Amino acid sequence: MSNINEILIRFEAGQAVGAHARDAAVQTNPLTGAQQLFISDPRPISLPPELIAQILAAIDMPPPVEGQPDPVPTAVSRRQGQLALHAAGLLDDAEALIAAIEDPAERRTAQIEYDATMYERSNPFLQRMWEQLGGTPDELDDLFRQAITL
């Protein structure tokens, strides 16, 4: 088994502005020869600026800009999303929004979206629900940044 790190680097205007890594391991199946990826901890860990600079230098990229926010995760687990909503005091409000949908088919569709295994930042349902909760797109980004740490 060999250990690797998934490196997530956020770029703005051609400059790296942040990076995270996830610990993972690759194991080769002795019977099939197929490689399998095992993520030991799905939560990203922040990399120290010195290590980011070394990684970027190795691939000939400029170092991150200090003071920029962490990258916005593209998806979080349902558990992480609901814990973040709970921490923000919005979990009951989100569930009440769904329960208040009058059309049974729309309510069922909303419940399926809410019960999804992963919450994707680009999901139109999630974005509409967040807006109905009074949140802005930037606040949703911050919620995703918090959720990925839970």
Secondary structure, DSSP 8 states (H G I E B T S, - for coil): -EEEEEEEEEEETTEEEEEEEEEEEEEE-TTT--EEEEES--S-EE--HHHHHHHHHHTT-----TT------SEEEHHHHHHHHHHTT-HHHHHHHHHT--SHHHHHHHHHHHT-SEEETT-HHHHHHHHHTT--HHHHHHHHHHHTT-
